[in-house]
Amino acid sequence: MSLTTKTVTGDQFAHWIEPVAALRIQVFREFPYLYDGDVAYEQRYL
């Protein structure tokens, strides 16, 4: 498995909001006692 880090700012980030929100939901789903969000919340948060 490889990991790539990419820095984006401003308008470039708009493209990444949905995939990053989905990733955060997937990761935090493992810890429901700490976090119970949804994609809409994540998109607003990001």
Secondary structure as UniProt FT lines:
FT   HELIX           11..14
FT   TURN            15..16
FT   HELIX           17..28
FT   TURN            29..30
FT   TURN            32..34
FT   HELIX           39..45
//
